[in-house]
Amino acid sequence: MSRNGRLRVLFLALVCCVTVAISGCGSGLNGAEAGIFLAAPGNVDFGTVAVGESVDSTVSVTNAGDTTANVTQVSIAGGSFSLVGGDNTPIAIPSGGTYAVKVAFTPSAASDYSGQLTMLDASAKPVAEVKMKGSGKGHQPGTTAAANPQLTVSTASLSFGSVTVGSATTQPVTLTSTGTTAVTVNAAAITGGGYSIVGGSFPVTLNPSQSLTVQVQFDPSATGSATGQLTITSNSSTGSTAGVTLSGTGTAAANPQLTVSTASLSFGSVTVGSATTQPVTLTSTGTTAVTVNAAAITGGGYSIVGGSFPVTLNPSQSLTVQVQFDPSATGSATGQLTITSNSSTGSTAGVTLSGTGTAAAHEVDLSWTAPTTSTDPVAGYHIYRSSGSGVFALINSGLDVPTAYADNTVVSGATYTYYVTSVDYNGIESDPSNQASFTIP
């Protein structure tokens, strides 16, 4: 104090928990999504713990930002440190909200340990980090190590992808005893349509380092996405329940179908040496593309004149095959068109074929000039024909009045010779005309 009575006081400003960008009371980081995270305590010291024993501590993480922030991963680095009850991500922490994370320390040897609790956002950037340390000490002679059952589940999620409805696929989940004493798995329960457990029997006790594999099956009964949950209960010191999220999508089964427009084709009567065609239409009527591998035909005179194979037809797409009948002989003829494909309604389809070959129709057309010098009126004409024997026979049943005649009783390969006589009203015939010969093709 000075002589004039003035008192000078020096004020010291003590600041705790002043947060600027990435600092805070504890070890907070600025999250990439939004929000400023404050972790308390900023460092965890578990002190000295007997080997095989486990102690835990709670770290409270507060979102000091003004919007909800998301945490997508909580991880532990450092041997003998672990999360109690799993990370339970994703975690949404509202503005001003706090989320508690429980961590455990279980030394496996008399040594010093250090580790770190890290929380990440959706972009895999750390939003909170807490340093941890502890020491392990050996048991005193004559004492018994504390029971430390621990269960580790091989995965936190299973994705089955796309699975065809009516089929099934399985994936394994391995349960391992990672503590210093045996762990008892009491039960494994599953929820979600299409999911089931097809391996593993409970309850079961696993000695340290012993494992059990549970087979989880996805057998969708309908199309669309499906989610589920595998819940495992045990006496693990790290948490009595562990969950595995399940996801998959049921997809429609492949359903190629081929429809043939007809089961039979009838060509009727077709003249030998000529040809006629009829169509057969192949249509994809399933929900997925159908492949027509081949089209084969049997039967004399039948052939395919359209269509190339193999061919793939998308749903509702069609292909027309032209089937031809070209008989080489007279008489009935049958055949078969056989179509092979990957159709779910049958790998082969048949079309029966029928037709008749008929002889070609031939005709000899005769014509002549009426007599102009005769005074005896002509009543009509007689037509005579020889088929190669030299003997002529009358082929018209009555007088032919016109000066023309069509002979349609001829057959292929034969040679015919004709002459004509005129007949008066008294029935008297004239001398024969000149002869004309014709060979029928």
Disulfide bonds with the S-S distance in Angstrom:
none
